[in-house]
Amino acid sequence: MNGMIQNRNVFLDKIANRLGRDRKTIVKRPEWAYHPQDEVLKNATQDELVDVLKEQCKNIHTDFVITNTAKLSDSLKKVVNHYGGGPVITWKDERFDQYGLTKLMKEEWPQDGVDLHVWNYTKKEENIEKANVANVGITISDITLAESGTAVLFSSKDKGRTVSFLPATSVIIVPKSSIVPRMTQAARIIREKVKSGEQVASCINFITGPSNSADIEMILVVGVHGPIKATYIVVEDL
């Protein structure tokens, strides 16, 4: 939706006048001599990025599981059982079907008595209530930062933000192809989406393991205001 900006030029001209100069209408992006941000893990292969992510997960108190599409259903079931089972809440995301999780979610879990709620944007408050009492929230990473162990989640009407931060535990499926070195590449990917005219999520969440805080005397406390535990499940072949 495009909004209308009223009196923009008058407003900016007034500010420039108070600063004692003409208003700048042409601004060039600076050309930096060095780009150290591009050198981090510059030549790392996808397998090496997986190894970096795995090691970083140790630092952010996140369990790490690596599997493939054929075994993903079993891996996900084991992780959820390890966390104590349901209730479970997930996005409404076609990628779950593409990863072969339909049988688990629509047949096996109901048969096992695992309560599953799939995000439904028409239900609004019910979604939040379901997320609040859920034991496990399951999402899929859109971009994954190996250096920091960060999953980047693009929200939408079918991908509510509360799925990743209200449940007691969080399981994030990480496509191997989504792993990039660091924030530098994530920002570039998002910028290219904007430049190409693609509709970008109104909210982009950068999640680094379970909730934590070190505000008090720099002492790390994990599980303070969101998921107390987290698991990344890296899927090798897409």
Salt bridges, closest charged atoms under 4 A:
ASP13 OD1 - ARG23 NE 2.71
ASP38 OD1 - ARG188 NH2 2.96
GLU39 OE2 - LYS42 NZ 3.69
ASP47 OD1 - LYS176 NZ 2.45
GLU55 OE2 - LYS58 NZ 3.03
ASP93 OD2 - ARG95 NH2 2.71
ASP93 OD2 - LYS159 NZ 3.86
GLU108 OE1 - LYS77 NZ 3.23
ASP112 OD2 - LYS77 NZ 3.54
ASP142 OD1 - ARG95 NH1 3.23
GLU147 OE1 - ARG182 NE 3.00
ASP158 OD2 - LYS157 NZ 3.30
GLU192 OE2 - LYS195 NZ 3.73
GLU198 OE2 - LYS193 NZ 3.29
